[in-house]
Amino acid sequence: MNNKILSVILIISLLSVSFLSSAEENTQPQLDTPAVKATEKQWLMRLSHAMRTLNFNTSFVVVRNNRAEPYRWVHGNIEEQELELITLLNGPRNEAIRVNNKVSYLEPNKPPFSVTSEHISGPIPPALFGDIEKLSLSYDFVQVGKNRILGRPATLIRLQSKDKQRHGYWLWLDIESGLLLKIAIISRKGEILEQIQFTDLQISEQPNEVLTQLVGANVPMPLTDVEQQPALNWKVNWLPQGFEQITANRQIIGGTAIPTESLLFNDGLVDVSIYVNASNEAPRQPHLNQTGATVLLSMLKGGFEITVVGKIPANTAMTIAESVVFTNP
């Protein structure tokens, strides 16, 4: 064995010892070693912990219908504040900034606004940051095996829906850090509907400099509870088990004088929005459009147009829309 090979082996050994020592200091065990065989839930809990505590700078692409949208995602902790930035890299400026539980959105053709929330509404499912126990009410966790993603050893965890009302999720997690490397949304028939592929991952002891600019940044104040939760004269009578209402909203869309009201529900992995507005349109068949895993279903009912949007099967969207009932004003 020549000196060059010995040097490489020595470097790998030192890196392994360094990582294990760091993991012990952070009270985060190194999983899936001969001494520790991690369960699926332990892997997901480690993922949640890593995404909350590590300083990382990463990029990923969302692939749907043979189209790819590139994003940059930066996360870190500064002066006991958790900061996060997700930026769409193509087209007009589209960013979301989170400082602790205040999320600000900067979108094209809209004034900036902020909401009170512990996560950004975007490509990364919010449940992966939070309560893994809640996910277990609607999904079974299955550890499949190991693979190599982004040049890094990864373990594959499948989240399989306990009913037929939602899709499944496959998560590839970095064995070294616990962070995400890839996500795939899978239909009940086993079709890949949408993927999130990470293209770069940098983990550092110190947070990225771009996050320091967010501390004390001048962003809009969050909407009040009344603004986020207006009283609506309709309700949704059916949703798959595990979905909870997040927000209610009333706004003018497209410069018309007709208000559109909406409710947002979430089961941890999936956002489902229901929009309702008055309509004089003649009766027609429900209209369905699907992009990747996202379904948009529109139907007319009692002089109103009801639209359901979410990463759910078409049959689920139809059942939700049909369950909308109107109450007296």
Secondary structure, DSSP 8 states (H G I E B T S, - for coil): --HHHHHHHHHHHHHHHHHHHHHHHTT----SBTTB---HHHHHHHHHHHHHH-EEEEEEEEEETTEEEEEEEEEEEETTEEEEEEEE-SSS--EEEEETTEEEEE-TTS--EEEE-SS--SSS-GGGGS-HHHHTTTEEEEEEEEEEETTEEEEEEEEEESSSSS-EEEEEEETTT--EEEEEEE-TTS-EEEEEEEEEEEEESS--HHHHTTTT-----B--HHHHS---SEEE----TT-EEEEEEEEE-TT-S-EEEEEEEE-SS-EEEEEEEE--------EEEEETTEEEEEEEETTEEEEEEESS-HHHHHHHHHTEEE---
